[in-house]
Amino acid sequence: MPRPRAFDERHVLERARERFWATGYAGTRMDDIARATGLGKGSLYGAFGDKGKLFHRVFDDWCTAVVEVAEGRLTGGPDAEALARLSGYVHLMAENTASDTERRGCLLAKGAAELAQYDPTVAGRSAETMTALLALLRTEISAAQRHGDIDGAADPERLAALLLTVVRGIEAVGKAGLAPETLRDVADTALAVLPRPQRQERLATGRSTARENQRGAGTAT
């Protein structure tokens, strides 16, 4: 009968995540993780396997958390609030990046950039995560279309891909040092370019023209 583990597995995984997040996969040694966790390498190998398997475990947990954050912002609710949910999610991602003063970025992006070309497990988990995020965004865009806040003739798949690219791109350029205010402006601009129904555009144009006419009449008087 195997002996019960004399350590907190979740704590060990969190400490290992911090090392991989800070120095990347190649820059992290099992000796580093052993020191960070207080465990011997033998215990680490026995519990989690080699460095690759340990990273896969950490990476999978991270990807799960990324989707859970999105689900917390984008799943459910009335159609009338769908555009607000989209806006809240995009702004949350920009704000998280803006507050990342250490510029560590996202472990999903970091791990995929470093390993996806060579590691089928990382490549597959990355693609699975992006597909899940795309589906959440597409669902909210469709809900906003049903309510009339986004042009119903637009392709929700393409708009979802656009927002996903913006969200992940904000993380990349933020890590490279783009100013926080610029990151927030990018989020605002991405939401502003979502196509509005023609009816709303005509109304907005009509209101603008009416205001111009009123100002012109006031000046003439």
FIRO-63341 format. One record per residue (C-alpha): chain; x, z, y; residue number from 1. Coordinates in pm, whole numbers, plus 50000, padded with zeros to 5 digits. Example, Ala and Ser with C-alpha at 12.3 -4.5 7.8 and 13.67 -1.06 7.14 Angstrom:
2
<volo A,<51230,50780,49550>,1>
<volo A,<51367,50714,49894>,2>
! end
This chain:
221
<volo A,<50000,50000,50000>,1>
<volo A,<50157,49891,50335>,2>
<volo A,<50236,50162,50587>,3>
<volo A,<50027,50160,50906>,4>
<volo A,<50212,50033,51212>,5>
<volo A,<50356,50309,51425>,6>
<volo A,<50320,50117,51752>,7>
<volo A,<50049,49979,51979>,8>
<volo A,<50032,49608,51899>,9>
<volo A,<49853,49523,52223>,10>
<volo A,<50122,49699,52428>,11>
<volo A,<50396,49512,52244>,12>
<volo A,<50224,49178,52305>,13>
<volo A,<50185,49259,52674>,14>
<volo A,<50554,49342,52708>,15>
<volo A,<50649,49026,52520>,16>
<volo A,<50420,48825,52747>,17>
<volo A,<50596,48964,53054>,18>
<volo A,<50931,48849,52920>,19>
<volo A,<50812,48501,52829>,20>
<volo A,<50628,48473,53161>,21>
<volo A,<50932,48576,53362>,22>
<volo A,<51206,48378,53186>,23>
<volo A,<51028,48111,52983>,24>
<volo A,<51051,48049,52611>,25>
<volo A,<51408,47922,52598>,26>
<volo A,<51530,48189,52838>,27>
<volo A,<51387,48475,52631>,28>
<volo A,<51569,48619,52330>,29>
<volo A,<51431,48848,52066>,30>
<volo A,<51690,49101,52185>,31>
<volo A,<51521,49091,52528>,32>
<volo A,<51181,49153,52375>,33>
<volo A,<51318,49431,52157>,34>
<volo A,<51453,49607,52464>,35>
<volo A,<51130,49551,52658>,36>
<volo A,<50912,49685,52378>,37>
<volo A,<51141,49956,52244>,38>
<volo A,<51112,49813,51893>,39>
<volo A,<51389,49694,51667>,40>
<volo A,<51410,49325,51590>,41>
<volo A,<51329,49399,51229>,42>
<volo A,<50999,49556,51331>,43>
<volo A,<50919,49261,51558>,44>
<volo A,<50991,49007,51287>,45>
<volo A,<50793,49207,51035>,46>
<volo A,<50489,49235,51261>,47>
<volo A,<50484,48899,51437>,48>
<volo A,<50728,48663,51267>,49>
<volo A,<51000,48476,51453>,50>
<volo A,<51016,48411,51828>,51>
<volo A,<50807,48095,51798>,52>
<volo A,<50524,48273,51620>,53>
<volo A,<50534,48561,51866>,54>
<volo A,<50512,48317,52156>,55>
<volo A,<50218,48140,51991>,56>
<volo A,<50036,48471,51970>,57>
<volo A,<50105,48551,52335>,58>
<volo A,<50017,48198,52446>,59>
<volo A,<49691,48200,52253>,60>
<volo A,<49589,48530,52413>,61>
<volo A,<49673,48391,52757>,62>
<volo A,<49469,48074,52701>,63>
<volo A,<49174,48283,52585>,64>
<volo A,<49196,48489,52904>,65>
<volo A,<49210,48174,53123>,66>
<volo A,<48885,48049,52972>,67>
<volo A,<48723,48392,52997>,68>
<volo A,<48798,48407,53370>,69>
<volo A,<48637,48067,53416>,70>
<volo A,<48337,48169,53207>,71>
<volo A,<48294,48476,53425>,72>
<volo A,<48254,48250,53727>,73>
<volo A,<48092,47938,53585>,74>
<volo A,<47864,48032,53297>,75>
<volo A,<47492,48074,53348>,76>
<volo A,<47275,48136,53650>,77>
<volo A,<47018,47927,53833>,78>
<volo A,<47088,47568,53932>,79>
<volo A,<47041,47664,54297>,80>
<volo A,<47360,47871,54279>,81>
<volo A,<47573,47624,54082>,82>
<volo A,<47757,47487,54386>,83>
<volo A,<47833,47841,54500>,84>
<volo A,<47970,47923,54154>,85>
<volo A,<48194,47616,54166>,86>
<volo A,<48314,47710,54511>,87>
<volo A,<48382,48068,54404>,88>
<volo A,<48589,47957,54106>,89>
<volo A,<48799,47704,54296>,90>
<volo A,<48865,47953,54576>,91>
<volo A,<48950,48226,54325>,92>
<volo A,<49216,48005,54167>,93>
<volo A,<49362,47922,54508>,94>
<volo A,<49363,48288,54608>,95>
<volo A,<49529,48396,54283>,96>
<volo A,<49805,48143,54341>,97>
<volo A,<49841,48240,54707>,98>
<volo A,<49888,48605,54607>,99>
<volo A,<50152,48523,54342>,100>
<volo A,<50445,48620,54564>,101>
<volo A,<50687,48615,54269>,102>
<volo A,<50590,48251,54202>,103>
<volo A,<50570,48305,53829>,104>
<volo A,<50280,48066,53805>,105>
<volo A,<50056,48044,53501>,106>
<volo A,<50192,48094,53150>,107>
<volo A,<49962,47816,53030>,108>
<volo A,<50124,47566,53267>,109>
<volo A,<50472,47704,53210>,110>
<volo A,<50443,47703,52831>,111>
<volo A,<50287,47357,52817>,112>
<volo A,<50552,47208,53047>,113>
<volo A,<50834,47358,52842>,114>
<volo A,<50706,47318,52487>,115>
<volo A,<50406,47086,52449>,116>
<volo A,<50626,46781,52391>,117>
<volo A,<50792,46946,52092>,118>
<volo A,<50551,47213,51969>,119>
<volo A,<50220,47090,51822>,120>
<volo A,<50071,47441,51833>,121>
<volo A,<50133,47477,52207>,122>
<volo A,<50019,47120,52271>,123>
<volo A,<49698,47169,52076>,124>
<volo A,<49613,47505,52232>,125>
<volo A,<49681,47368,52581>,126>
<volo A,<49452,47071,52523>,127>
<volo A,<49183,47296,52376>,128>
<volo A,<49196,47519,52684>,129>
<volo A,<49175,47229,52928>,130>
<volo A,<48882,47084,52735>,131>
<volo A,<48699,47417,52759>,132>
<volo A,<48762,47440,53134>,133>
<volo A,<48648,47082,53181>,134>
<volo A,<48324,47154,52997>,135>
<volo A,<48251,47460,53212>,136>
<volo A,<48309,47266,53533>,137>
<volo A,<48100,46974,53410>,138>
<volo A,<47810,47203,53325>,139>
<volo A,<47806,47352,53675>,140>
<volo A,<47838,47012,53841>,141>
<volo A,<47540,46887,53640>,142>
<volo A,<47343,47195,53745>,143>
<volo A,<47429,47130,54110>,144>
<volo A,<47317,46770,54064>,145>
<volo A,<46983,46882,53923>,146>
<volo A,<46932,47103,54228>,147>
<volo A,<47026,46821,54464>,148>
<volo A,<47349,46971,54600>,149>
<volo A,<47571,46701,54446>,150>
<volo A,<47482,46332,54426>,151>
<volo A,<47301,46276,54098>,152>
<volo A,<47449,45925,54067>,153>
<volo A,<47804,46063,54046>,154>
<volo A,<47972,46101,53708>,155>
<volo A,<47994,46477,53634>,156>
<volo A,<48280,46419,53388>,157>
<volo A,<48495,46257,53655>,158>
<volo A,<48412,46520,53915>,159>
<volo A,<48494,46795,53667>,160>
<volo A,<48827,46630,53591>,161>
<volo A,<48897,46608,53965>,162>
<volo A,<48829,46978,54023>,163>
<volo A,<49028,47078,53714>,164>
<volo A,<49324,46873,53835>,165>
<volo A,<49297,47030,54181>,166>
<volo A,<49282,47383,54039>,167>
<volo A,<49580,47331,53811>,168>
<volo A,<49765,47139,54081>,169>
<volo A,<49720,47422,54328>,170>
<volo A,<49900,47648,54082>,171>
<volo A,<50187,47400,54050>,172>
<volo A,<50245,47340,54421>,173>
<volo A,<50198,47710,54495>,174>
<volo A,<50475,47792,54251>,175>
<volo A,<50690,47538,54434>,176>
<volo A,<50639,47727,54758>,177>
<volo A,<50349,47563,54941>,178>
<volo A,<50206,47801,55202>,179>
<volo A,<49905,48014,55103>,180>
<volo A,<49693,47874,55387>,181>
<volo A,<49765,47522,55267>,182>
<volo A,<49654,47616,54916>,183>
<volo A,<49327,47750,55057>,184>
<volo A,<49283,47431,55261>,185>
<volo A,<49331,47223,54947>,186>
<volo A,<49053,47417,54776>,187>
<volo A,<48824,47366,55078>,188>
<volo A,<48899,46994,55089>,189>
<volo A,<48839,46943,54716>,190>
<volo A,<48495,47102,54747>,191>
<volo A,<48417,46907,55066>,192>
<volo A,<48477,46571,54899>,193>
<volo A,<48220,46634,54625>,194>
<volo A,<47960,46363,54689>,195>
<volo A,<47639,46487,54848>,196>
<volo A,<47303,46318,54790>,197>
<volo A,<47238,46029,55031>,198>
<volo A,<46927,46208,55157>,199>
<volo A,<47139,46500,55276>,200>
<volo A,<47391,46264,55431>,201>
<volo A,<47117,46081,55623>,202>
<volo A,<46972,46409,55743>,203>
<volo A,<47313,46527,55855>,204>
<volo A,<47378,46198,56031>,205>
<volo A,<47037,46214,56195>,206>
<volo A,<47097,46567,56320>,207>
<volo A,<47437,46463,56454>,208>
<volo A,<47290,46164,56635>,209>
<volo A,<47013,46378,56781>,210>
<volo A,<47265,46628,56912>,211>
<volo A,<47469,46348,57067>,212>
<volo A,<47158,46206,57235>,213>
<volo A,<47067,46549,57369>,214>
<volo A,<47413,46599,57512>,215>
<volo A,<47404,46253,57664>,216>
<volo A,<47063,46317,57821>,217>
<volo A,<47183,46648,57959>,218>
<volo A,<47484,46484,58118>,219>
<volo A,<47273,46211,58276>,220>
<volo A,<47045,46472,58425>,221>
! end
